[in-house]
């Protein structure tokens, strides 16, 4: 099993550009989530999904959209990138909470 | 909402025992998790406590006291590879139907020779 995969690993955007961060898991997990991590801070939940077709907002959802058309994929879209979105983004999946969440390797995003 | 407090940094010597504390405030507590993250890496799950008491997994143990809104992670026989950040996280049943985890800001553990 590949576990949780994320692409790209690194990305540099200009202010105002849009892009999609990809996340996929091959463990048949129902629960998937996106976090951002800024220096010296913990992980903050952006959006999560408890199954295909179901998404909900986390702690810091503004400026981000998600969709969950399949169990495997949970892409995160930045609508109009801003410097404040410079961060490391982690995708995670779990069979269900409170079970173990498996994290992807992260995407390091810089917005200029 | 929820809030968690952890020390920002702890230093210990190889072979020693270290305790990383976590206090939380939440309106509908439903469990405390611990994650480890090495520099540049992804978080990895260590433990989960839903009930009071101590859970042991090898060199790592996790403790929870729901009445005190407090938990800790205990690392024994410290090794250099234990140098990492450790995050506690709470699951709150009153927010998002229990489908949200709120993480603390993390404790950076430095293990010295």
Contacts between the chains, C-beta under 8 A, distances in Angstrom:
chain1	res1	chain2	res2	distance
A	31	B	99	7.1
A	33	B	101	7.8
A	35	B	103	7.8
A	40	B	8	8.0
A	40	B	105	6.9
A	41	B	105	5.6
A	41	B	106	7.8
A	42	B	4	7.9
A	42	B	87	5.6
A	42	B	89	8.0
A	42	B	103	3.7
A	42	B	104	5.3
A	42	B	105	4.6
A	42	B	106	5.4
A	43	B	43	6.9
A	43	B	87	7.0
A	43	B	89	7.9
A	43	B	103	4.4
A	44	B	103	7.4
A	45	B	100	5.8
A	45	B	101	6.8
A	45	B	102	7.4
A	48	B	96	7.5
A	48	B	99	6.0
A	48	B	100	6.7
A	50	B	99	5.6
A	56	B	96	6.1
A	56	B	99	7.1
A	58	B	96	7.9
A	58	B	100	6.2
A	59	B	100	7.6
A	59	B	102	7.2
A	90	B	42	6.2
A	90	B	43	7.1
A	92	B	43	7.9
A	97	B	91	5.9
A	97	B	98	6.5
A	97	B	99	5.9
A	97	B	101	6.8
A	98	B	30	7.0
A	98	B	31	4.7
A	98	B	33	6.8
A	98	B	48	5.5
A	98	B	50	6.8
A	98	B	91	5.3
A	99	B	48	7.8
A	100	B	45	4.0
A	100	B	48	7.5
A	101	B	35	8.0
A	101	B	43	7.9
A	101	B	45	6.3
A	101	B	101	7.3
A	102	B	45	7.6
A	103	B	42	4.0
A	103	B	43	5.0
A	103	B	44	7.1
A	104	B	42	6.4
A	105	B	41	7.8
A	105	B	42	5.5
A	106	B	42	5.8
